[in-house]
Amino acid sequence: MVFELIAGFVALVAASYIGTTMALRGYFGAASFDRVQRRESGEPNGDDSSADD
């Protein structure tokens, strides 16, 4: 009973994450959403627009 509840909750969270990611990519475009993910994870994006002069 408890295992089924936990497994259902994990499945719900995973499905929500995947669905939200797909919706954001569809609405904003994959390139725009990938830039946001790189910025949030701290990876360099190769874009010098925010570099200090």
Rosetta blueprint (number, residue, H / E / L):
1 M L
2 V H
3 F H
4 E H
5 L H
6 I H
7 A H
8 G H
9 F H
10 V H
11 A H
12 L H
13 V H
14 A H
15 A H
16 S H
17 Y H
18 I H
19 G H
20 T H
21 T H
22 M H
23 A H
24 L H
25 R H
26 G H
27 Y H
28 F H
29 G L
30 A H
31 A H
32 S H
33 F H
34 D H
35 R H
36 V H
37 Q H
38 R H
39 R H
40 E H
41 S H
42 G L
43 E L
44 P L
45 N L
46 G L
47 D L
48 D H
49 S H
50 S H
51 A L
52 D L
53 D L
